[in-house]
Amino acid sequence: MFNQTDQMPVIRRVAIVGSGLAGLSASLLLRDENLAVTVFEKSRGPGGRMAAKRVPGGSADIGAQYFTARNPAFFRFLARHAGEACFGPWEGRFGYQSPGGEWESFPDEKRYVGIPRMTAITRGLSSTLDLRVETRIERLVGEGREWTLQDTDGNSYGPFDAVLVTAPPAQTQELFRNSELRTLAQALDESVSHIQPCWATALHFSQPLKQPYEGMRCQDAVLYWIANNSSKPGRDDHGEWWILHANPEWSHRHQDTAPDKVAEAMVAAFQRVIGSDTRPDELVSHRWLYAKSSSGDNPGFRWFADHRIGLAGDWLSGGRVEGAFESAKGLAEKILAR
Ligand SMILES: Cc1cc2nc3c(=O)[nH]c(=O)nc-3n(C[C@H](O)[C@H](O)[C@H](O)COP(=O)(O)OP(=O)(O)OC[C@H]3O[C@@H](n4cnc5c(N)ncnc54)[C@H](O)[C@@H]3O)c2cc1C
């Protein structure tokens, strides 16, 4: 277990908690360097907040709407590991509302989406990994220099030389508390306080709404974002699916409001923003408890060398999909540099 030259424990077997973009990126970057990686995911499939919800006739991107690839390394990584067929540019028109209510176009920038749905990317990335889905890790048990992971069904996995947790900070903190890692849990207090919820609602219209933009950032008491999901490449919808995201303050105030009441308020706000009384013929809502971080502090990743525990995720690197990749890359490089 020990590298005799510098007394640093060698890391060969790595457990990764979470299969969002950060967890999958860290897994592939370490696996490429011949480390043995096992990924644990509490949900039925990979993707985390790069999510698509089944809706009548197809699916709708209920989480991340699009992503940038300003860092060429991110584009190359996706092309190599997910495959170029499962993502592409969303050639929509994008606008934002000024505080006075007027609409302006966003400057041109390439915005990418998964094809035919956002989860196509994380499905592609995970296809060659040892991924254990429906496995919620509840506790990390340290014995000497090794870690064993326990799930909520009482199963144990391991041993591992290091554990990388890529869950949002509140879930990471809960895991540390259950594992009696009090100092690590406390170190996350500030990050937990910055996480904001988001209510999302998908609406179906049988006729096109004919709006000037496919993606709109609004100034509204309820809504923050509106998008025509059916305008993304590879969607084969009858009619149009639109996605609405409520703003963080409103989502916070309505965190415990019933989904039908939330949907009603969001539809009314949508009608107000687009200036039409058209009603959807289907709708589905989803509450994200841990949607985005409002923190301006971006350390990139955390590595607790004494514990051989690392943290990666968008909340450590500016939020957003590309930040999740950069956080994972930084942590993987830190581990490989040892
Ligand atoms: C409504 C919304 C809109 C967004 N819009 C955009 C956008 O337009 N552009 C953009 O770039 N970004 C957007 N984002 C942010 C983007 O989705 C995230 O930055 C990115 O997906 C985060 O990836 P991650 O891997 O860090 O975390 P996550 O995707 O949250 O992955 C964490 C994973 O850990 C799993 N997990 C947690 N606890 C455990 C446990 N104990 N055991 C096992 N598994 C566990 C979770 O199930 C999850 O799959 C949006 C997010 C939301 C919610």
The ligand as a Gaussian input file, in Angstrom:
#p B3LYP/6-31G(d) Opt

LIG

0 1
 C      -32.914000      23.816000     -13.083000
 C      -31.470000      23.826000     -13.458000
 C      -31.045000      24.509000     -14.600000
 C      -29.689000      24.508000     -14.966000
 N      -29.331000      25.112000     -16.120000
 C      -28.031000      25.038000     -16.526000
 C      -27.645000      25.519000     -17.810000
 O      -28.471000      25.966000     -18.605000
 N      -26.330000      25.437000     -18.147000
 C      -25.389000      24.879000     -17.313000
 O      -24.222000      24.814000     -17.694000
 N      -25.746000      24.412000     -16.111000
 C      -27.042000      24.455000     -15.705000
 N      -27.419000      23.931000     -14.509000
 C      -26.380000      23.426000     -13.611000
 C      -25.888000      22.036000     -14.075000
 O      -26.967000      21.163000     -14.176000
 C      -24.891000      21.544000     -13.052000
 O      -23.841000      22.509000     -12.962000
 C      -24.220000      20.201000     -13.361000
 O      -25.112000      19.308000     -13.973000
 C      -23.706000      19.671000     -12.026000
 O      -23.030000      18.426000     -12.181000
 P      -22.407000      17.736000     -10.899000
 O      -21.858000      16.436000     -11.341000
 O      -21.513000      18.694000     -10.193000
 O      -23.629000      17.500000      -9.878000
 P      -24.956000      16.637000     -10.067000
 O      -25.384000      16.636000     -11.471000
 O      -25.917000      17.148000      -9.039000
 O      -24.506000      15.148000      -9.688000
 C      -24.462000      14.669000      -8.363000
 C      -24.930000      13.215000      -8.368000
 O      -24.705000      12.661000      -7.073000
 C      -25.772000      11.772000      -6.789000
 N      -25.765000      11.559000      -5.329000
 C      -25.967000      12.483000      -4.351000
 N      -25.834000      11.919000      -3.135000
 C      -25.544000      10.610000      -3.336000
 C      -25.284000       9.507000      -2.473000
 N      -25.306000       9.647000      -1.143000
 N      -25.013000       8.293000      -3.032000
 C      -24.996000       8.135000      -4.393000
 N      -25.235000       9.145000      -5.266000
 C      -25.488000      10.371000      -4.745000
 C      -26.989000      12.517000      -7.317000
 O      -28.080000      11.649000      -7.514000
 C      -26.425000      13.072000      -8.624000
 O      -26.631000      12.186000      -9.709000
 C      -28.749000      23.869000     -14.142000
 C      -29.184000      23.168000     -13.004000
 C      -30.527000      23.134000     -12.674000
 C      -30.986000      22.340000     -11.479000

